[in-house]
Every structure is written in structure tokens, then in C-alpha cells.
Amino acid sequence: MTIDDFNEAVGTRFPQEGSRTLAGLVFDALGRRPDTGDAVEVDGARIEVERLDGLRITGLLVRLPARG
């Protein structure tokens, strides 16, 4: 999923410079090939790698911060 589509659907403001997709954002934030269970924090949200197919991320879990 593209970052732009995710931001629009969920109302987040994940950065779009450098990466076009959520998976690319995770790769960039980690600075290496991800493993299942790896997680990154982006704008207060936690993005965790749930599934991989070889080098390709096929499942992410995004936990957004509580809104007050």
C-alpha cells in the first residue's frame, strides 16, 4: 500500500520522502532487510513486520497512538 493511500484512509501523516510504500518506509527506518517481528516507530505509530515472502514484506501491523 502506498504511504499516500494509507495516510488518506487512516488520517495519518507518515512521511513520503524516500519511500512510496509502507513496506519501503519500514526498510528505510530499519536500514536493513527486516525480519518477522521487527518494528519501527513512525510519528508515534508502531509498525511491525508480521509476514515476509523472501525479501518482500507481505504483512504489517500498524498500531496508531491513542488520540486524546
C-alpha positions, 0 to 999 in steps of 0.5 A: 500500500502506498504511504499516500493511500494509507495516510488518506484512509487512516488520517495519518501523516507518515512521511513520503520522502524516500519511500512510496510504500509502507513496506519501503518506509519500514526498510528505510527506518530499519536500514536493513532487510527486516525480519518477522517481528521487527518494528519501527516507530513512525510519528508515534505509530508502531509498525511491525513486520508480521509476514515476509515472502523472501525479501518482500514484506507481505504483512504489517501491523500498524498500531496508531497512538491513542488520540486524546 
